[in-house]
């Protein structure tokens, strides 16, 4: 390039600074305040005006080109040599540490790619020499940016100097302005450097739309170096990318995006372990799966994420928005925390996840899914937390509120959807913590507001209705709180039944679920039914408009009508709202005509109408019982004659399963009509009975009714055979539901048959009104009454849904008992046995029938009846008879605050009923039904607690019994019941051995706490009482079992119950049986005077299956009474004496007590036998237990006994033998030894006692 050419970059000149004008201060005004300026012009307008008024400079500055100074001219070839020499000198002067530090500084400032940059610079230098002349001739100018270097070996720079070469001149020798540090730059950017480099293939990144987690780079291992044990895994087939590896002495650079890279790039001065930048570090994933529920992670669908996937899932799935961002998925704590987020979308998402988790928890608890083992057993506690999260957000608007409704639905309704169809019982259980602790005071008002505001979608509104219905099913208390919540029921009726008020942009039709809710609330209590009476008129809209004329679809209109009739039926069973039958008579007549016409083909609608007719008929039998009284009259029922219309419409229905609900409902309505005619009709309803028999007889002879009855009996027989213990343990509902359906049909047929009978006082029945399969029904009921199903009812784990189904089976047994009473081939004592057996199966709601049955039994059992059947009852019992006991059986059933309405209402029940559903299983026993097996002995319980007994507070004035008379009558009733039940092989109601023992112990405990100054008034010393207790206990003794004839139909149960468990019903959970037994022994010590039966009852709790404390109490604390108990072995109350002998006693205190009693010689009978057995078994190994036998203890026992005991005791212990298996050997057979045992024992005797003891005891073996 010619020297005369102008430089590319000219000189820069600064503008000359003119004179500075000092700001002028406005003169002060006279007043001292600034002068007022009128703002007629804006600020910008005044500014432009000032600019125009100022004088402008019209001289344009002249820009003069400058020539480069001589100092700027350099030799185009010599500067490189000069810089190379300088670099060599600088590198030579540096130490090895300084060189390494310089290298690190260069890599830090210019990155790992500085080697490529220097390589291209060197190539450019070589090319420059070849192209220098051509460049000069073409006149083109080149620009090269060179960096000074202090290490020629690697070509790396160590200083911040750079040279800008334009053409062949080095214009600048100091750092350019762009690379120099300006004093005006912020301190945070003072260390930023600018780097110029050409982009390479690695510098261009293509991001996927869904970036995965950081991938690991492929690592190629070097081949083994001369290791013969190395095994090749194959050859690499792929293509390795070109990777430039730095020199061996260069420090590897961290991967871009890692915390170390960020620290070096943006925080170079910070140390590696600076806590201020610890937030950049990734949290370490768990090294091993954790079984804790807190480590379980879920995706957004509520599905658990396996541990193997949690650390590998990509980040775009939305599963890393939590504290531990390295793991995909949310823990339960994360979800509960985010469910309270202030971000609506985040909160709604987490609530949706909670709803799905709750659904899976319900399936996990029911055993329907596998997995989530970490949450096994924690379902209910998690359910409580999920319910709380949903209840808290239910009133939020938008998606948050909708998902909160979903959460509550899953936890309340969806937790067990099978319970939705369960009616007639409170579903509350102690284990249902989530619903028991639900904040109804907050939740119900919120739901009421949501109903009237209409914010949720129709589907969510329907779910809210389901939630309210499930809460109404939970308990009567919850139902009352729903009723008392302001505007809740009114809003439900308005939204779901009166759809005319719905917004015009929504399509709403009446929802039958609202009518189901009203019906459920009405069944909960009489008070709730009275509160719902105000809405009964509103429901009439579905009755006044028949389905064919309704604006709604025919199926919907039919369902609404059927549900409305069910609601009125429930009210009628309380005697409420029955006056509507007369008020809306014209509409009801039209309804009856429609149901009886061919246009009505719905069995459900016909059954609902028949059920309402039945309820109104019962209300009309005694109009004084309705509320208000005389709401409906018998004359009105007689005039309408709906019963005849119902019988006629049966011709349109078949005998299939779907039509049997019609037959069942019509038979019940007809039976109610005949029962009312027997009371209010002429000649006890004789005409009505004849008319009914004439209409139904042909059907039961050879028609559809006959087929229905026979097929129903067959279905029940098969169902009971399949309903075994495996099902009862799995708690499945379908088999019981099917049994309940068939039982209701059979019960309705039997009830109609009984209603067609003339009064019992008219004499024996000449012929049945119509035929029934009597023998098959009797066999079926005998099978049902002994089924193991009844033993599961008292189990706290028995499912609530099964209780209403068992009530149907109980009703069947009750009506069969009425049928059996009128059959001529059933003897009276067999009927008594059936009644005694069925009494323990009748559930709450049957109190009225139980009272009538008890009355019949007591009046049947008299002296003549007992003597004719060879039942030994002392004549003293019949002084006042068994009628003395009736108040003790009736009062507990009538004085309760809760009266469950029977399935088949009666004129008396509609006045006394307080609820139409069974209480929860945990409280059902407090209502008195079902009777326990020891119910004939319950009067003794009231005697023991006469101060607090409800019976003694409500005895009739004519009652004048004494404690002794009540005890005699109670024991006599128990004796007769036991004999009758044994005679007819009705085993289940018979008291077990432990129950009988505890009952007799209570007779002796009547003297506890009484003044002991006169033993003549003690009840247990009465001859009749003693005789009855002996006869009751005799079958449970060893002699009674052995002497029982082979043809005895029933052997007493050999299954050993537990006295401690038996006593809980009477003592309560807070009083242990050990305390009761302590009082019993103390009473024996005080007043027994060696009473044999009293002493006989002391021994059962000392069996080896009971705790050691019982034996210590008798043998140590009350050892002085042992000599007064002379009970022989065959009179022990036990099924097997082994329970007193095995396992062998090894307690030192008890062995000392046995030895001490034997040495004293005070023991007789069974106690002596027990002491000899345990002492001998601890001495001789051949009859002892090898696991607990102690030779040192055996040595001491033998020597102590030989030194202190008499010859007879020593002889018995030395010669005692007892097989470990097989029958028990009683004295004297247990003292017969074998030659093998004598040799072995003599060896022990010689080892422990030497020659003297051997010579003394050897005589015993030689006898």
Secondary structure, DSSP 8 states (H G I E B T S, - for coil): --TTS--SS--------------------TTSS------SS-HHHHHHHHHHHS---------------GGG---TTHHHHHHHHHHHHHHHHS-HHHHHHHHHHHHHHH-TTHHHHHHHHHHHHHHHHHHHHHHHHHT---EEEEE--SBTTTTB--SS-EEEEETTEEEE-S--TTTS--TTS-GGGTT---------GGG-----SS--S-----------SS-TT--------S---------TTS-----TTSHHHHHHHH-TTS-TT-GGGGGGS-----SS---SGGG-EE-TTS-EE-HHHHTTS-GGGS---SS-TTS-SB-HHHHHHHTT-SSHHHHHHHHHHHHHHHHHHHHHHTT-S---GGGTT-HHHHHHHHHHHHHHTTT--THHHHHHHHHHHHHHTGGGGGGGG--SB----TT-HHHHT--HHHHHHHHHHHHHH--S-HHHHHHHHHHHHHHHHH-HHHHHHHHHSTTHHHHHHHHHT-GGGS-TTS-----HHHHHHHHHHHHH-HHHHHHHGGGHHHHTHHHHS-GGG-SS-HHHHHHHHHHHHHHHHHHHTTTBSTTHHHHTHHHHHHHHHHHHSTT---HHHHHHHHHHHHHHHHHHHTGGGSBSTTSS-HHHHHHH-HHHHHHHHGGG--SSGGGHHHHHHHHHHHHHHHHHHHHHSGGGGHHHHHHHHHHHHHHHHHSHHHHHHHHHHHHHHHHHHH--HHHHHHT-SHHHHHHHHHHHHHHHHHHHHHHTS--GGG-S-SS-SS---HHHHHHHHHHHHT-THHHHHT-TTS-THHHHHHHHHHHHHHHHHHHHHH-TTS-HHHHHHHHHHHGGG--TT-HHHHHHHHHHHHHH--HHHHHHTT----GGGGGT-GGGGHHHHHHHHHSSS--B--SS--TTHHHH-SBSSB--GGGGGGG--S--TTGGGHHHHHHHTTTT-TTTTS--TT----HHHHHHHHHHHHHHHHHHHHHTT--TTS--HHHHHHHHHHHHGGGTTS--S-GGG-GGGSHHHHHHHHHHHHTTBHHHHHTS-TT-S-----S---HHHHTHHHH-TTS-HHHHHHHHHHHHHHH-SS-HHHHHHHHGGGSTTS-HHHHHIIIIITGGGGGG----GGG-B-S-THHHH-S----HHHHHHHHHHHHHT---HHHHHHHHHHHHHHH-TTTS-TTT--HHHHHHHHHHHHHHS-HHHHHHHHH----SSSS---TTGGG---HHHHHHHHHHHHHHHHHHHHHHHHHHHT-
